Amino acid sequence: GWHFPEMARIVNENVTYAKAVKFMGTRENAKDLDFSSIIADEEVEAQLKEIAEVSMGTEISEEDLANIVCLCDQVISLADYRAQLYDYLKSRMAAIAPNLTVLVGELVGARLIAH
């Protein structure tokens, strides 16, 4: 984003990015936070903290930050829902078409059955 544009190059995974933004708030908070529960790689965490201090991004208002946090919640929620749907699909495909599932996988098998 405009506030901390360098972060997109450091944190590549969308859900991790959303969780980090929600946890961090503004980039000024990054140096004091422990991201180990969100970012598994210690080098990435250290790089994020280092670059946050020298970021060339613009300042954002509290209203913008509130909207960003709300959007982060939506991204995280949708990712969780997607994981739940995939688990459901795996269990249904294993019950309905176990041989097809072994041959082509859950997603392709479900698409073949849907046609």
C-alpha positions as CSV (number, residue, x, y, z in Angstrom):
1,G,0.0,0.0,0.0
2,W,0.9,3.6,0.1
3,H,1.8,3.6,3.8
4,F,4.4,0.8,3.7
5,P,4.9,-0.1,0.0
6,E,8.1,-2.1,0.7
7,M,6.1,-4.7,2.7
8,A,4.7,-6.3,-0.4
9,R,8.1,-7.4,-1.5
10,I,9.0,-8.9,1.9
11,V,5.8,-10.7,2.8
12,N,4.5,-12.6,-0.3
13,E,1.7,-14.7,1.0
14,N,-1.7,-12.9,1.1
15,V,-3.0,-14.2,4.4
16,T,0.3,-13.7,6.2
17,Y,0.4,-10.1,4.8
18,A,-3.1,-9.4,6.1
19,K,-2.4,-10.8,9.5
20,A,0.9,-8.8,9.7
21,V,-0.9,-5.6,8.7
22,K,-3.7,-6.1,11.2
23,F,-1.2,-6.9,14.0
24,M,1.1,-4.0,13.1
25,G,-1.3,-1.2,12.4
26,T,1.1,1.6,11.2
27,R,4.6,0.9,10.2
28,E,6.0,2.8,13.2
29,N,4.8,0.0,15.5
30,A,6.7,-2.8,13.6
31,K,10.0,-2.4,15.4
32,D,8.4,-3.1,18.9
33,L,6.3,-6.1,17.9
34,D,7.0,-9.8,17.9
35,F,5.7,-11.2,14.5
36,S,6.9,-14.8,15.3
37,S,3.3,-16.1,15.6
38,I,2.5,-14.7,12.1
39,I,5.8,-14.8,10.2
40,A,7.6,-18.2,10.6
41,D,10.9,-17.0,9.0
42,E,13.0,-15.0,11.4
43,E,14.9,-13.4,8.5
44,V,11.7,-12.1,7.0
45,E,10.6,-10.7,10.3
46,A,13.9,-8.9,10.9
47,Q,13.9,-7.5,7.3
48,L,10.3,-6.3,7.8
49,K,11.2,-4.5,11.0
50,E,14.4,-3.0,9.5
51,I,12.6,-1.7,6.3
52,A,9.6,-0.4,8.3
53,E,12.0,2.1,10.0
54,V,13.2,3.6,6.7
55,S,10.0,3.2,4.6
56,M,9.2,5.9,2.1
57,G,5.5,5.5,2.4
58,T,3.0,8.2,3.2
59,E,1.2,8.7,6.5
60,I,-2.4,7.4,6.9
61,S,-5.3,8.6,9.1
62,E,-6.9,6.6,11.9
63,E,-10.0,6.2,9.7
64,D,-7.9,4.7,6.9
65,L,-6.3,2.4,9.3
66,A,-9.7,1.2,10.7
67,N,-10.8,0.4,7.1
68,I,-7.6,-1.4,6.4
69,V,-8.0,-3.5,9.6
70,C,-11.6,-4.3,8.5
71,L,-10.4,-5.5,5.1
72,C,-7.6,-7.6,6.7
73,D,-10.3,-9.3,8.8
74,Q,-12.3,-10.0,5.7
75,V,-9.2,-11.5,3.9
76,I,-8.4,-13.7,6.9
77,S,-12.0,-14.8,7.3
78,L,-12.3,-15.7,3.6
79,A,-9.0,-17.7,3.8
80,D,-10.4,-19.6,6.8
81,Y,-13.6,-20.3,5.0
82,R,-11.8,-21.5,1.9
83,A,-9.8,-23.9,4.0
84,Q,-13.0,-25.2,5.6
85,L,-14.6,-25.7,2.2
86,Y,-11.5,-27.6,1.0
87,D,-11.6,-29.9,4.0
88,Y,-15.3,-30.5,3.4
89,L,-14.6,-31.2,-0.3
90,K,-11.8,-33.7,0.6
91,S,-14.1,-35.6,3.0
92,R,-17.0,-35.7,0.6
93,M,-14.8,-36.8,-2.3
94,A,-13.2,-39.5,-0.2
95,A,-16.7,-40.8,0.7
96,I,-18.3,-40.5,-2.7
97,A,-15.5,-41.2,-5.2
98,P,-12.4,-42.5,-3.5
99,N,-10.9,-44.1,-6.6
100,L,-11.4,-41.0,-8.7
101,T,-9.9,-38.9,-5.8
102,V,-6.8,-41.0,-5.7
103,L,-6.4,-40.8,-9.5
104,V,-6.9,-37.1,-10.1
105,G,-7.3,-35.4,-6.7
106,E,-10.2,-33.8,-4.9
107,L,-10.5,-30.6,-7.0
108,V,-10.3,-32.2,-10.4
109,G,-12.5,-35.1,-9.4
110,A,-15.2,-32.7,-8.1
111,R,-15.0,-30.7,-11.3
112,L,-15.3,-33.9,-13.4
113,I,-18.4,-35.0,-11.4
114,A,-19.9,-31.5,-11.7
115,H,-19.8,-31.8,-15.5
